[in-house]
Amino acid sequence: MRLSGRAEPNVFLTGATGVLGARILTDLLRDTDVNITCLVRASSITDAFCRLEKMLRVYDPDLTLADDLKCRVQPLIGDIAAAQFGLEKEDFFRLAAETEVVIHCAANTNLFGRLSTARAINVKGTHEVVNFTLATERRELLFVSTFTVMGDKTFDPDFTLREDDYDVGQEFPFMSYQQSKFEAEALVRQAGERGLNWQIVRPGQIFGDNTHGHYPQGETNVSGLFYDIFKTVIDTGVAFSSEVIFDVTPVDYVSKASIFFALKHRAFGETFHLTNPDERTYSEIIEMIRAYGYDIRFVSQDEYKVMLNERSLVAHGKEYRSATTQAFRCWFRHKSFDFSSSGRVDCSRARGILQRYEIHCKPVEDLIKVYLRRGIGSAHVPTLIQLDI
Ligand SMILES: NC(=O)c1ccc[n+]([C@@H]2O[C@H](COP(=O)([O-])OP(=O)(O)OC[C@H]3O[C@@H](n4cnc5c(N)ncnc54)[C@H](OP(=O)(O)O)[C@@H]3O)[C@@H](O)[C@H]2O)c1
């Protein structure tokens, strides 16, 4: 996406050492000519640079963009949750004067943490980013939210979250991350009254890229829970059946769409859902994996709960433990988490715009093939002789 006809803007990016932010950085380097300042938590500029380079390697394994990283990226040590990012006042305002567009991707993404911790970074941090953006001339902010701001409506089969929706009466029982992102969205929206030119994107469940399945397994704070769910099912040979829509969205779709909205579309005051339009249920996806020859037996949700409680989910004769077994053991304790069915996320506005610019998500079946091939390649999931992928 070369932006012809006007000078390339300077972009200020938060979260560039995370799953999505690192891909946004990679795509900004590959597809645009912008210069980027990345706010990074690090002990020194050298350390910050190394962290960015390590993440670049995830999505650009041959480091073809290494020179661009050196020439066009300025790492800046800071913390979004600190007043003025912990910078000297003078540096903060000089940076604002040099910035044209802000992409705020950093967040505490722990699904099981305390509300106070999530708020300290996601709400306070967004407050700092909003104030920073208001100090820039163009006041343009792309805020990365999440489709899970729908809170407990996630489990309501009669509910559809539309892109214009915000407060739909949702509640957040045991959903501190989701609640903090909802509250952060409120700050962004309200700042419109102070002249903030905001756009919000709400990604779905982020997986590896469309083509290679590149994803930072174990290199970020995110445990790769969505991957771990599949691995656990394959390793144990057991899955519970569920009509919950299980979103599978490739990271490059979210990244390219975010860059497009931030730099090109610039439809201020709008929200876009970056979920995969190919909606599949959890059971359908497990079926897709099973079709490759993996021996997977479906049980009811209740049977699965019992297996978890009795610790009878096994692999190679031993109790099986993973991020997934831990997560479900925790979720099943709360009545509000019922994985029988779910609400829907309508992404038609984003989809309608993005397809005109050839920014696409592969269908889930094709993505599963890419991810299985990659998982097998990295020995993350076991190979099957009959697997011809
Ligand atoms: N992953 C998903 O499936 C998903 C789905 C929907 C929405 N999202 C949203 O997408 C965004 C990116 O998520 P992600 O998956 O890339 O998360 P991630 O891998 O956990 O990365 C989070 C990023 O935020 C940075 N960060 C956290 N606290 C910070 C602080 N106090 N100061 C400065 N930087 C800080 C982290 O830096 P360190 O490396 O220093 O910790 C890291 O770069 C988030 O806003 C998230 O809510 C993600």
The ligand as an SDF file (V2000), in Angstrom:
LIG
                    3D

 48 52  0  0  0  0  0  0  0  0999 V2000
   -4.2910  -11.9920   20.1860 N   0  0  0  0  0  0  0  0  0  0  0  0
   -5.5840  -11.9850   19.9340 C   0  0  0  0  0  0  0  0  0  0  0  0
   -6.1840  -13.0130   19.5830 O   0  0  0  0  0  0  0  0  0  0  0  0
   -6.3570  -10.6850   20.0340 C   0  0  0  0  0  0  0  0  0  0  0  0
   -7.7290  -10.7450   19.7160 C   0  0  0  0  0  0  0  0  0  0  0  0
   -8.4730   -9.5570   19.7710 C   0  0  0  0  0  0  0  0  0  0  0  0
   -7.8590   -8.3650   20.1090 C   0  0  0  0  0  0  0  0  0  0  0  0
   -6.5360   -8.3430   20.4360 N   0  0  0  0  0  0  0  0  0  0  0  0
   -5.9460   -7.0450   20.7830 C   0  0  0  0  0  0  0  0  0  0  0  0
   -4.8380   -6.8520   19.9330 O   0  0  0  0  0  0  0  0  0  0  0  0
   -3.8300   -6.1090   20.6220 C   0  0  0  0  0  0  0  0  0  0  0  0
   -2.5270   -6.8600   20.5400 C   0  0  0  0  0  0  0  0  0  0  0  0
   -2.6860   -8.1300   21.1540 O   0  0  0  0  0  0  0  0  0  0  0  0
   -1.5460   -9.2140   21.0790 P   0  0  0  0  0  0  0  0  0  0  0  0
   -2.1860  -10.5240   20.9180 O   0  0  0  0  0  0  0  0  0  0  0  0
   -0.5290   -8.7650   20.0980 O   0  0  0  0  0  0  0  0  0  0  0  0
   -0.9760   -9.1130   22.5640 O   0  0  0  0  0  0  0  0  0  0  0  0
    0.4760   -9.4990   23.1400 P   0  0  0  0  0  0  0  0  0  0  0  0
    1.1470  -10.4610   22.2480 O   0  0  0  0  0  0  0  0  0  0  0  0
    0.2530   -9.8320   24.5760 O   0  0  0  0  0  0  0  0  0  0  0  0
    1.2690   -8.1290   23.0520 O   0  0  0  0  0  0  0  0  0  0  0  0
    0.9700   -7.0730   23.9150 C   0  0  0  0  0  0  0  0  0  0  0  0
    1.9010   -5.9400   23.5930 C   0  0  0  0  0  0  0  0  0  0  0  0
    1.5800   -4.8460   24.4770 O   0  0  0  0  0  0  0  0  0  0  0  0
    2.7900   -4.4400   25.1040 C   0  0  0  0  0  0  0  0  0  0  0  0
    2.5300   -3.8750   26.4300 N   0  0  0  0  0  0  0  0  0  0  0  0
    1.8310   -4.4370   27.4410 C   0  0  0  0  0  0  0  0  0  0  0  0
    1.8620   -3.6370   28.5010 N   0  0  0  0  0  0  0  0  0  0  0  0
    2.5940   -2.5470   28.1580 C   0  0  0  0  0  0  0  0  0  0  0  0
    2.9890   -1.3750   28.8400 C   0  0  0  0  0  0  0  0  0  0  0  0
    2.6110   -1.1390   30.1100 N   0  0  0  0  0  0  0  0  0  0  0  0
    3.7430   -0.4560   28.1730 N   0  0  0  0  0  0  0  0  0  0  0  0
    4.1290   -0.6860   26.9050 C   0  0  0  0  0  0  0  0  0  0  0  0
    3.7970   -1.7820   26.2030 N   0  0  0  0  0  0  0  0  0  0  0  0
    3.0360   -2.7090   26.8380 C   0  0  0  0  0  0  0  0  0  0  0  0
    3.6120   -5.7070   25.2190 C   0  0  0  0  0  0  0  0  0  0  0  0
    4.9510   -5.3590   25.4890 O   0  0  0  0  0  0  0  0  0  0  0  0
    5.9490   -6.3910   26.2400 P   0  0  0  0  0  0  0  0  0  0  0  0
    6.4510   -7.2890   25.1450 O   0  0  0  0  0  0  0  0  0  0  0  0
    6.9750   -5.5220   26.8170 O   0  0  0  0  0  0  0  0  0  0  0  0
    5.1450   -7.1290   27.2640 O   0  0  0  0  0  0  0  0  0  0  0  0
    3.3840   -6.2740   23.8210 C   0  0  0  0  0  0  0  0  0  0  0  0
    4.1620   -5.5930   22.8790 O   0  0  0  0  0  0  0  0  0  0  0  0
   -4.3210   -5.9100   22.0440 C   0  0  0  0  0  0  0  0  0  0  0  0
   -4.8520   -4.6190   22.1530 O   0  0  0  0  0  0  0  0  0  0  0  0
   -5.4080   -6.9550   22.2030 C   0  0  0  0  0  0  0  0  0  0  0  0
   -6.3850   -6.5300   23.1030 O   0  0  0  0  0  0  0  0  0  0  0  0
   -5.7630   -9.4890   20.3900 C   0  0  0  0  0  0  0  0  0  0  0  0
  1  2  1  0
  2  3  2  0
  2  4  1  0
  4  5  1  0
  4 48  2  0
  5  6  2  0
  6  7  1  0
  7  8  2  0
  8  9  1  0
  8 48  1  0
  9 10  1  0
  9 46  1  0
 10 11  1  0
 11 12  1  0
 11 44  1  0
 12 13  1  0
 13 14  1  0
 14 15  2  0
 14 16  1  0
 14 17  1  0
 17 18  1  0
 18 19  2  0
 18 20  1  0
 18 21  1  0
 21 22  1  0
 22 23  1  0
 23 24  1  0
 23 42  1  0
 24 25  1  0
 25 26  1  0
 25 36  1  0
 26 27  1  0
 26 35  1  0
 27 28  2  0
 28 29  1  0
 29 30  1  0
 29 35  2  0
 30 31  1  0
 30 32  2  0
 32 33  1  0
 33 34  2  0
 34 35  1  0
 36 37  1  0
 36 42  1  0
 37 38  1  0
 38 39  2  0
 38 40  1  0
 38 41  1  0
 42 43  1  0
 44 45  1  0
 44 46  1  0
 46 47  1  0
M  CHG  2   8   1  16  -1
M  END
$$$$
